[in-house]
């Protein structure tokens, strides 16, 4: 018993499931087959060999179903037809030699996977036979007046297949529902319906025409399998053309958006690193103007081929982003590794000969590149693109032909003119002076709090800029809220509250039109998210919310509580602090809330001494 306990303790759940599934499948086979091989007549053996050959032929003619390309075959129609004609025990008699032959033939597939496949087929055949008999089906000639048992048998066959494989995905990938939906329910349902029709056709042909009927059936099935193969090839060709930039041979912008979304999901769920590189050919317009667009297109094609060759065999995927800009998606790579990879590409491109390179300031082909890492609090793929684009901008400001890491703080990111940015945003906030003076004053106070807190958090210049400007502009969307609601003295109705909540979306739309302030969008859009996930607009939770946005939520709420608002009571500092602590861990990040409370208490104490 101790040995068994230790074995169970050491084995993972997927291994235990495989063992349990295999034992169940083999046990069901032995029980249902009942050593029928010992009682088969000569004609029965001929039929076993005949069906065995049909199953092997159809297994050979596998095909793939768009869009995911899951492998399918029509061999299941043979097993179902055997159930309809001769019963479940006979169908299992065909399955065993087929499985043994496949075990010998397909040696690349590990032995335990063959056993699992055999076990799953045994359960499917046994379940389908039991349901067929239970619903009134009778083996032999097809009963065209009562087709329900045949459909019920198919349903049992399909459901057992879906559940057994779905549980395997559950124990191995923790994504059972999605895998079942994608791999079986969505894509395989049509194939299983075709399988039932073919099984019924096979039953009719064999019962009435014997071997000739079987040959006709095989011809039909092989033609269908070939048609499915051609359909998948055609789909792949169309998909490849749709996803490929014809000028460079790289994947295009649309496919980049799709891949970026997928890789971000993987990085978020699996906790793996991900970096995005954005590169731009230096002085491409100068080259185009000198040699013409045809030669410029040749340069783009050269860079496309260069990136394709240099990324082959690596986890990096290259895309043409647009114009002379290209992107590199680098899953599994940390920032420093990605930086070294891009810098190596840059140096190799410098040494690549090409006609007319003498017109370039550096006398060679070159690009400027920016690379940015995925961070856990990124809720939108555009944030990663914006950071890579900003890093590219700094690389160009440093004289081009170099790669810049986002957030590296090597001096160039300190050149941001915060004073000018504040002045420009305040011009927009001046519109509140005639519509809602309270919001104008609130924005200014929150901005001043953010300035102080940025020092406590020891933010670098780039983070400080985003934080204080985000604090200043966070309520800009309230300009779209009707004056009557903003200045209402009575309690707001539920509908009016929904209008108030819409200011985060309207604010995002207002700011997104200005690339200069696009990186402030998270502060506008997320300052009403809650630490417990009950906020709006997305219901983000914990670290899913960017850290500085969580800080802004604390500041915004504190100022809202301690200043006069037309739709709520005003609290003094002590009451507001108690409220912050009461909501710490639910509405607010507990660590950041406590940091802000210490700041307020210290500031209040200093003011009382004056």
VORO-643998 format. One record per residue (C-alpha): z, x, y. Coordinates in Angstrom, 3 decimals. Layout:
% residues N
((Z; X; Y))
...
This chain:
% residues 610
((0.000; 0.000; 0.000))
((0.797; 2.858; 2.376))
((-2.645; 4.325; 1.719))
((-4.293; 1.014; 2.566))
((-2.223; 0.648; 5.731))
((-3.167; 4.156; 6.835))
((-6.826; 3.481; 6.099))
((-6.784; 0.288; 8.150))
((-4.924; 2.050; 10.939))
((-7.487; 4.851; 11.130))
((-10.659; 2.791; 10.713))
((-12.068; 0.993; 13.730))
((-12.751; -2.702; 13.747))
((-16.514; -2.355; 13.344))
((-16.059; -0.290; 10.146))
((-13.612; -2.824; 8.752))
((-16.061; -5.603; 9.531))
((-18.894; -3.760; 7.754))
((-16.675; -3.263; 4.684))
((-15.564; -6.912; 4.669))
((-19.132; -8.158; 5.177))
((-20.479; -5.954; 2.383))
((-17.788; -7.002; -0.091))
((-18.298; -10.677; 0.762))
((-22.075; -10.470; 0.449))
((-22.002; -8.611; -2.879))
((-19.314; -10.968; -4.224))
((-21.340; -14.045; -3.243))
((-24.442; -12.551; -4.865))
((-22.645; -11.900; -8.191))
((-21.130; -15.382; -8.172))
((-24.302; -17.268; -7.282))
((-26.812; -15.218; -9.274))
((-24.732; -15.498; -12.460))
((-26.732; -12.744; -14.189))
((-29.822; -14.944; -14.165))
((-31.963; -11.916; -15.069))
((-30.737; -12.269; -18.655))
((-32.094; -15.812; -18.903))
((-35.495; -15.488; -17.214))
((-38.553; -16.355; -19.260))
((-41.815; -14.406; -19.146))
((-43.319; -16.851; -16.670))
((-40.139; -16.603; -14.564))
((-40.430; -12.799; -14.491))
((-44.056; -13.103; -13.388))
((-42.970; -15.354; -10.547))
((-40.148; -12.938; -9.600))
((-42.607; -10.038; -9.436))
((-45.055; -12.172; -7.493))
((-42.496; -13.218; -4.881))
((-41.085; -9.698; -4.802))
((-44.535; -8.344; -3.910))
((-45.011; -11.006; -1.247))
((-41.644; -10.167; 0.353))
((-42.426; -6.426; 0.394))
((-45.868; -6.980; 1.910))
((-44.453; -9.168; 4.674))
((-41.619; -6.714; 5.275))
((-44.258; -4.018; 5.800))
((-46.061; -6.138; 8.410))
((-43.185; -6.276; 10.876))
((-43.850; -7.150; 14.506))
((-41.997; -7.228; 17.830))
((-41.228; -10.130; 20.135))
((-41.515; -9.707; 23.926))
((-39.736; -8.926; 26.145))
((-37.066; -6.846; 24.348))
((-39.152; -5.900; 21.338))
((-36.754; -6.924; 18.543))
((-38.197; -6.254; 15.075))
((-39.147; -9.374; 13.124))
((-40.898; -10.081; 9.817))
((-41.943; -13.124; 7.787))
((-40.204; -12.084; 4.549))
((-37.535; -14.745; 5.089))
((-40.160; -17.408; 4.430))
((-40.454; -16.075; 0.854))
((-36.696; -16.422; 0.233))
((-36.639; -19.940; 1.701))
((-39.662; -20.965; -0.376))
((-37.927; -19.669; -3.502))
((-34.931; -21.875; -2.641))
((-37.190; -24.899; -2.169))
((-39.072; -24.284; -5.440))
((-36.576; -22.672; -7.832))
((-33.101; -22.701; -6.239))
((-30.747; -20.199; -4.668))
((-30.068; -18.134; -7.824))
((-33.785; -17.409; -8.253))
((-34.126; -16.431; -4.572))
((-31.263; -13.953; -5.022))
((-33.058; -12.580; -8.091))
((-35.992; -11.724; -5.828))
((-33.744; -10.251; -3.128))
((-32.051; -7.604; -5.310))
((-35.170; -5.680; -6.448))
((-36.620; -5.929; -2.938))
((-33.449; -4.336; -1.535))
((-33.489; -1.567; -4.177))
((-37.141; -0.723; -3.453))
((-36.456; -0.628; 0.303))
((-33.433; 1.629; -0.302))
((-35.695; 4.119; -2.115))
((-38.588; 3.747; 0.333))
((-36.696; 3.864; 3.641))
((-34.471; 6.897; 3.089))
((-34.143; 7.573; 6.808))
((-31.961; 4.479; 7.096))
((-28.395; 5.235; 6.033))
((-27.306; 3.721; 2.719))
((-24.548; 1.559; 4.172))
((-27.033; -0.197; 6.458))
((-29.093; -1.149; 3.401))
((-25.959; -2.605; 1.832))
((-25.157; -4.547; 5.015))
((-28.717; -5.933; 5.138))
((-28.495; -6.954; 1.488))
((-25.114; -8.608; 2.075))
((-26.330; -10.552; 5.107))
((-29.427; -11.771; 3.221))
((-27.217; -12.797; 0.284))
((-25.006; -14.866; 2.571))
((-28.006; -16.399; 4.337))
((-29.758; -17.344; 1.093))
((-26.559; -18.702; -0.465))
((-25.683; -20.717; 2.637))
((-29.210; -22.126; 2.982))
((-29.315; -23.072; -0.727))
((-25.922; -24.786; -0.536))
((-26.871; -26.784; 2.556))
((-30.258; -27.679; 1.042))
((-28.590; -29.083; -2.052))
((-25.754; -30.730; -0.073))
((-28.203; -32.610; 2.172))
((-30.118; -34.042; -0.773))
((-32.838; -31.443; -1.234))
((-34.268; -30.987; -4.742))
((-35.976; -27.833; -5.986))
((-39.565; -28.180; -7.120))
((-42.402; -30.007; -5.428))
((-42.101; -30.477; -1.675))
((-40.777; -33.928; -0.740))
((-42.810; -34.862; 2.318))
((-40.826; -38.062; 2.873))
((-37.513; -36.302; 3.412))
((-37.839; -33.080; 5.433))
((-34.271; -33.074; 6.698))
((-32.877; -30.837; 3.885))
((-35.525; -28.216; 4.677))
((-34.615; -28.114; 8.364))
((-30.908; -28.089; 7.470))
((-31.462; -25.112; 5.150))
((-33.285; -23.254; 7.937))
((-30.461; -24.044; 10.388))
((-27.882; -22.637; 7.949))
((-30.040; -19.553; 7.361))
((-30.424; -18.991; 11.117))
((-26.769; -19.663; 12.013))
((-25.406; -17.305; 9.325))
((-27.770; -14.576; 10.510))
((-26.732; -15.086; 14.138))
((-22.998; -15.140; 13.404))
((-22.939; -12.101; 11.091))
((-25.017; -9.940; 13.419))
((-23.267; -11.342; 16.494))
((-19.876; -10.353; 15.123))
((-21.210; -6.876; 14.436))
((-22.248; -6.555; 18.085))
((-18.878; -7.925; 19.135))
((-16.947; -5.278; 17.228))
((-19.285; -2.435; 18.151))
((-20.343; -3.216; 21.756))
((-17.865; -5.913; 22.958))
((-20.850; -7.923; 24.209))
((-21.305; -10.483; 21.461))
((-22.353; -13.515; 23.464))
((-25.001; -11.699; 25.471))
((-26.355; -9.852; 22.437))
((-26.504; -13.047; 20.371))
((-28.249; -14.922; 23.148))
((-30.720; -12.147; 23.913))
((-31.482; -10.774; 20.465))
((-31.295; -13.864; 18.265))
((-30.956; -17.262; 19.884))
((-33.466; -16.763; 22.706))
((-36.111; -14.528; 21.155))
((-35.898; -15.319; 17.413))
((-35.734; -19.113; 17.429))
((-39.529; -19.482; 17.590))
((-39.952; -16.968; 14.776))
((-37.497; -18.878; 12.576))
((-39.337; -22.133; 13.186))
((-42.557; -20.373; 12.151))
((-40.680; -19.069; 9.107))
((-39.758; -22.609; 8.021))
((-43.326; -23.828; 8.422))
((-44.619; -20.876; 6.413))
((-41.974; -21.472; 3.734))
((-43.105; -25.089; 3.411))
((-46.747; -23.983; 3.298))
((-45.927; -21.399; 0.627))
((-44.093; -24.011; -1.428))
((-47.082; -26.383; -1.345))
((-49.644; -23.665; -2.064))
((-47.749; -22.078; -4.967))
((-46.791; -25.384; -6.612))
((-50.367; -26.716; -6.516))
((-52.485; -23.546; -6.616))
((-50.339; -20.842; -8.192))
((-51.377; -17.235; -7.488))
((-54.379; -18.329; -5.405))
((-52.059; -20.292; -3.141))
((-49.825; -17.233; -2.772))
((-52.812; -15.094; -1.765))
((-53.869; -17.661; 0.829))
((-50.320; -17.711; 2.167))
((-50.147; -13.925; 2.418))
((-53.436; -13.853; 4.293))
((-52.148; -16.414; 6.785))
((-48.813; -14.594; 7.253))
((-50.445; -11.190; 7.713))
((-52.816; -12.642; 10.316))
((-49.872; -14.187; 12.173))
((-47.940; -10.906; 12.051))
((-51.010; -9.079; 13.374))
((-51.346; -11.654; 16.173))
((-47.697; -11.137; 17.146))
((-48.269; -7.370; 17.138))
((-51.285; -7.709; 19.424))
((-49.299; -10.019; 21.707))
((-46.555; -7.410; 22.044))
((-49.075; -4.620; 22.711))
((-50.733; -6.766; 25.377))
((-47.336; -7.568; 26.890))
((-46.399; -3.875; 26.964))
((-49.713; -3.004; 28.629))
((-49.288; -5.662; 31.309))
((-45.636; -4.715; 31.844))
((-46.536; -1.031; 32.151))
((-49.202; -1.776; 34.751))
((-46.826; -4.052; 36.654))
((-44.086; -1.400; 36.678))
((-46.243; 1.660; 37.404))
((-47.445; 3.011; 40.724))
((-51.140; 3.639; 40.160))
((-51.420; 6.505; 42.654))
((-48.605; 8.693; 41.294))
((-48.131; 7.449; 37.719))
((-44.409; 6.980; 38.361))
((-42.497; 3.726; 38.108))
((-42.850; 1.614; 41.259))
((-40.359; 0.203; 43.754))
((-39.944; -3.152; 41.982))
((-39.073; -1.497; 38.692))
((-36.682; 0.829; 40.531))
((-34.767; -2.186; 41.871))
((-34.490; -3.606; 38.366))
((-33.436; -0.298; 36.791))
((-30.912; 0.389; 39.552))
((-29.272; -2.989; 38.955))
((-29.114; -2.302; 35.214))
((-27.698; 1.225; 35.602))
((-25.113; 0.038; 38.120))
((-23.964; -2.581; 35.619))
((-23.685; 0.084; 32.907))
((-21.764; 2.435; 35.190))
((-19.425; -0.381; 36.235))
((-18.696; -1.678; 32.732))
((-18.599; 1.661; 30.878))
((-17.024; 3.787; 33.626))
((-19.801; 6.394; 33.469))
((-21.078; 8.400; 36.458))
((-24.315; 7.548; 38.229))
((-26.110; 9.218; 41.121))
((-29.128; 8.234; 43.180))
((-31.433; 10.771; 44.797))
((-33.848; 9.920; 47.589))
((-36.479; 12.474; 48.626))
((-39.186; 12.510; 51.264))
((-42.190; 14.885; 51.542))
((-41.704; 16.965; 54.673))
((-44.341; 16.575; 57.404))
((-46.585; 14.409; 55.219))
((-48.078; 12.643; 58.258))
((-49.138; 16.011; 59.702))
((-50.918; 16.832; 56.432))
((-52.591; 13.407; 56.340))
((-53.810; 13.727; 59.921))
((-55.234; 17.183; 59.219))
((-56.957; 16.642; 55.867))
((-57.387; 12.863; 55.625))
((-55.902; 10.154; 53.430))
((-57.809; 11.109; 50.272))
((-56.300; 14.577; 50.284))
((-52.944; 13.020; 51.173))
((-53.254; 10.787; 48.114))
((-53.925; 13.888; 46.027))
((-50.679; 15.375; 47.316))
((-48.794; 12.224; 46.342))
((-50.382; 12.347; 42.875))
((-49.377; 16.009; 42.518))
((-45.769; 15.261; 43.406))
((-45.761; 12.296; 41.029))
((-46.993; 14.497; 38.177))
((-44.503; 17.205; 39.188))
((-41.547; 14.796; 39.064))
((-42.720; 13.273; 35.799))
((-42.906; 16.687; 34.120))
((-39.617; 17.964; 35.502))
((-37.668; 14.849; 34.496))
((-39.133; 14.616; 30.995))
((-36.444; 15.105; 28.367))
((-33.656; 14.509; 30.902))
((-31.642; 11.359; 31.698))
((-33.332; 11.314; 35.122))
((-35.998; 8.706; 35.918))
((-38.364; 9.173; 38.875))
((-39.821; 6.340; 40.972))
((-42.135; 6.067; 43.933))
((-40.037; 4.264; 46.515))
((-42.793; 3.762; 49.073))
((-45.084; 5.875; 51.260))
((-44.077; 9.521; 50.765))
((-40.559; 8.628; 49.571))
((-39.433; 8.958; 45.956))
((-36.189; 8.127; 44.173))
((-34.416; 9.746; 41.235))
((-32.043; 7.624; 39.173))
((-29.557; 9.930; 37.437))
((-27.218; 8.111; 35.013))
((-24.441; 10.130; 33.414))
((-24.616; 12.847; 36.095))
((-21.863; 13.708; 38.561))
((-22.625; 14.410; 42.226))
((-22.604; 18.215; 41.966))
((-24.815; 18.177; 38.883))
((-27.267; 15.812; 40.583))
((-27.299; 17.978; 43.698))
((-28.098; 21.100; 41.668))
((-30.856; 19.260; 39.796))
((-32.530; 18.075; 43.015))
((-32.136; 21.460; 44.686))
((-33.769; 23.123; 41.679))
((-36.683; 20.677; 41.975))
((-36.997; 21.531; 45.664))
((-37.226; 25.260; 44.971))
((-39.766; 24.739; 42.194))
((-41.906; 22.601; 44.491))
((-41.775; 25.343; 47.134))
((-43.463; 27.645; 44.595))
((-46.150; 25.088; 43.641))
((-49.578; 26.010; 45.095))
((-51.645; 23.315; 46.801))
((-54.600; 23.307; 49.149))
((-53.715; 23.228; 52.854))
((-50.000; 24.092; 52.595))
((-50.412; 26.446; 55.551))
((-50.184; 23.445; 57.928))
((-46.571; 22.854; 56.911))
((-43.876; 24.518; 59.048))
((-42.371; 26.183; 55.966))
((-45.778; 27.326; 54.697))
((-45.269; 25.556; 51.352))
((-44.808; 22.156; 49.807))
((-41.289; 20.903; 50.445))
((-39.170; 17.802; 50.527))
((-35.889; 16.758; 52.099))
((-33.481; 15.052; 49.735))
((-30.288; 13.052; 49.837))
((-28.063; 12.273; 46.864))
((-25.193; 9.792; 46.654))
((-22.799; 8.902; 43.811))
((-21.922; 5.431; 42.542))
((-18.349; 4.441; 43.374))
((-16.322; 1.748; 41.657))
((-15.911; -0.292; 44.841))
((-19.673; -0.670; 45.387))
((-20.407; -4.362; 44.992))
((-24.080; -4.240; 45.986))
((-26.879; -1.874; 44.968))
((-28.054; -1.609; 48.580))
((-24.869; 0.333; 49.387))
((-25.870; 3.176; 47.072))
((-29.410; 3.202; 48.495))
((-28.049; 3.224; 52.054))
((-25.783; 6.191; 51.307))
((-28.609; 8.161; 49.698))
((-30.838; 7.307; 52.659))
((-28.175; 8.484; 55.104))
((-27.824; 11.744; 53.168))
((-31.617; 12.144; 53.377))
((-31.409; 11.591; 57.146))
((-28.858; 14.402; 57.482))
((-31.002; 16.674; 55.313))
((-33.896; 16.193; 57.744))
((-31.647; 16.816; 60.747))
((-30.683; 20.171; 59.238))
((-34.273; 21.407; 59.440))
((-35.847; 19.784; 56.348))
((-36.580; 21.468; 52.994))
((-33.012; 20.992; 51.788))
((-30.824; 18.557; 49.862))
((-27.713; 16.927; 51.302))
((-24.839; 15.362; 49.374))
((-23.426; 12.163; 50.838))
((-19.923; 12.741; 52.156))
((-20.109; 16.519; 51.864))
((-18.939; 16.899; 55.477))
((-20.678; 20.205; 56.048))
((-20.833; 19.684; 59.785))
((-23.892; 17.501; 60.239))
((-22.122; 14.206; 59.581))
((-19.741; 15.008; 62.449))
((-22.517; 14.500; 64.975))
((-22.142; 10.731; 64.993))
((-21.587; 9.373; 68.469))
((-18.761; 6.907; 67.856))
((-18.344; 6.082; 71.544))
((-21.951; 4.933; 71.892))
((-21.710; 2.826; 68.730))
((-18.556; 1.118; 70.016))
((-20.234; 0.430; 73.351))
((-23.268; -1.157; 71.674))
((-21.146; -3.391; 69.429))
((-18.966; -4.475; 72.339))
((-22.077; -5.681; 74.138))
((-22.665; -8.084; 71.252))
((-19.005; -9.118; 71.174))
((-19.172; -10.008; 74.873))
((-20.883; -13.223; 73.782))
((-17.451; -14.356; 72.547))
((-16.141; -14.274; 76.118))
((-17.672; -17.649; 76.893))
((-17.450; -19.131; 73.373))
((-14.140; -17.938; 71.902))
((-12.020; -15.477; 73.878))
((-9.430; -15.406; 71.052))
((-11.953; -13.919; 68.616))
((-13.011; -11.338; 71.202))
((-9.411; -10.217; 71.760))
((-8.687; -10.320; 68.014))
((-11.652; -8.016; 67.294))
((-10.470; -5.515; 69.910))
((-6.911; -5.496; 68.531))
((-8.056; -5.056; 64.943))
((-10.277; -2.192; 66.130))
((-7.273; -0.472; 67.725))
((-5.199; -0.938; 64.570))
((-8.044; 0.593; 62.559))
((-8.141; 3.648; 64.835))
((-4.465; 4.323; 64.132))
((-4.714; 3.604; 60.409))
((-7.756; 5.900; 60.047))
((-5.510; 8.760; 61.150))
((-2.797; 7.792; 58.651))
((-5.368; 7.618; 55.862))
((-6.809; 10.988; 56.987))
((-10.363; 9.657; 56.896))
((-13.243; 12.021; 57.519))
((-15.504; 11.332; 60.489))
((-18.071; 9.303; 58.566))
((-15.413; 7.089; 56.933))
((-13.588; 6.698; 60.245))
((-16.781; 5.571; 61.953))
((-17.504; 2.918; 59.327))
((-13.909; 1.708; 59.238))
((-13.283; 1.335; 62.976))
((-16.724; -0.075; 63.711))
((-16.391; -2.444; 60.756))
((-13.032; -3.580; 62.146))
((-14.602; -4.163; 65.548))
((-17.569; -6.160; 64.278))
((-16.018; -7.915; 61.252))
((-15.948; -11.393; 62.849))
((-19.397; -11.239; 64.498))
((-20.567; -14.111; 62.270))
((-18.263; -16.520; 64.118))
((-20.874; -16.607; 66.879))
((-22.728; -19.051; 64.597))
((-19.747; -21.403; 64.240))
((-19.847; -24.449; 66.572))
((-17.610; -24.220; 69.642))
((-15.857; -27.456; 68.686))
((-14.613; -25.953; 65.422))
((-13.658; -22.545; 66.824))
((-11.545; -24.150; 69.556))
((-10.222; -27.176; 67.670))
((-6.504; -27.789; 68.354))
((-5.843; -29.981; 65.309))
((-5.797; -28.912; 61.678))
((-9.248; -28.166; 60.296))
((-10.763; -30.441; 57.670))
((-11.966; -29.098; 54.324))
((-15.566; -29.254; 55.525))
((-14.703; -27.399; 58.717))
((-12.932; -24.721; 56.707))
((-16.107; -24.236; 54.666))
((-17.963; -23.743; 57.944))
((-15.404; -21.156; 59.052))
((-15.794; -19.321; 55.721))
((-19.526; -19.118; 56.299))
((-19.029; -16.581; 59.089))
((-18.997; -13.687; 56.613))
((-22.506; -14.585; 55.412))
((-23.849; -15.215; 58.897))
((-22.364; -11.956; 60.125))
((-24.118; -10.069; 57.329))
((-27.460; -11.641; 58.256))
((-26.971; -10.722; 61.904))
((-26.143; -7.066; 61.235))
((-28.632; -6.429; 58.429))
((-31.472; -6.568; 60.963))
((-30.148; -3.354; 62.577))
((-30.439; -0.355; 60.232))
((-28.046; 1.584; 62.409))
((-25.136; -0.699; 61.494))
((-26.226; -1.706; 57.962))
((-23.397; 0.348; 56.421))
((-20.858; -1.911; 58.166))
((-21.884; -4.951; 56.115))
((-19.066; -4.592; 53.510))
((-16.435; -4.940; 56.264))
((-18.121; -8.073; 57.595))
((-18.749; -9.622; 54.212))
((-15.613; -8.680; 52.278))
((-12.664; -8.877; 54.675))
((-11.677; -12.236; 53.164))
((-11.742; -11.066; 49.546))
((-8.314; -11.062; 47.871))
((-6.716; -8.436; 45.668))
((-6.190; -11.048; 42.915))
((-9.850; -12.134; 42.945))
((-9.292; -15.520; 44.614))
((-11.008; -14.680; 47.887))
((-14.538; -15.277; 49.129))
((-17.539; -14.965; 49.140))
((-17.756; -13.171; 45.741))
((-14.271; -13.409; 44.269))
((-14.037; -9.622; 43.848))
((-10.789; -8.295; 42.420))
((-8.682; -5.133; 42.830))
((-10.696; -1.931; 43.016))
((-13.945; -3.901; 42.984))
((-13.263; -4.397; 46.697))
((-13.914; -1.195; 48.705))
((-10.606; 0.464; 49.632))
((-11.131; 0.344; 53.390))
((-12.171; -3.313; 53.155))
((-8.841; -3.977; 51.432))
((-7.154; -2.201; 54.320))
((-9.079; -4.286; 56.849))
((-7.892; -7.461; 55.088))
((-4.275; -6.427; 55.688))
((-4.893; -5.608; 59.358))
((-6.937; -8.759; 59.981))
((-4.320; -11.007; 58.379))
((-1.420; -9.381; 60.222))
((-3.098; -9.803; 63.603))
((-4.080; -13.381; 62.746))
((-0.448; -14.187; 61.899))
((1.056; -12.588; 65.019))
((-1.305; -14.002; 67.656))
((-1.929; -17.537; 68.772))
((-4.577; -19.392; 66.810))
((-5.480; -23.042; 67.381))
((-5.233; -23.965; 63.677))
((-2.017; -22.212; 62.542))
((1.515; -21.357; 63.620))
((2.247; -17.974; 65.180))
((4.678; -15.585; 63.412))
((6.732; -12.797; 64.932))
((6.446; -9.248; 63.581))
((9.350; -9.615; 61.124))
((7.967; -12.868; 59.734))
((4.493; -11.365; 59.404))
((5.905; -8.359; 57.541))
((7.735; -10.677; 55.138))
((4.468; -12.551; 54.587))
((2.597; -9.308; 53.873))
((5.203; -8.321; 51.293))
((5.239; -11.814; 49.763))
((1.467; -11.677; 49.305))
((1.398; -8.037; 48.193))
((-0.332; -7.843; 44.830))
((-1.964; -11.243; 45.259))
((-3.783; -11.379; 48.584))
((-3.245; -7.745; 49.574))
((-3.452; -4.332; 47.962))
((0.274; -3.502; 47.529))
((-0.112; 0.205; 48.354))
((-2.165; -0.390; 51.495))
((0.017; -3.302; 52.605))
((3.125; -1.125; 52.397))
((1.395; 1.673; 54.313))
((0.507; -0.751; 57.105))
((4.056; -2.198; 57.138))
((5.527; 1.292; 57.592))
((3.091; 1.872; 60.449))
((4.032; -1.427; 62.145))
((7.763; -0.822; 61.707))
((7.460; 2.674; 63.168))
((5.342; 1.431; 66.081))
((7.751; -1.450; 66.780))
((10.722; 0.905; 66.775))
((8.961; 3.231; 69.226))
((8.130; 0.320; 71.558))
((11.767; -0.823; 71.574))
((12.865; 2.640; 72.735))
((10.596; 2.473; 75.786))
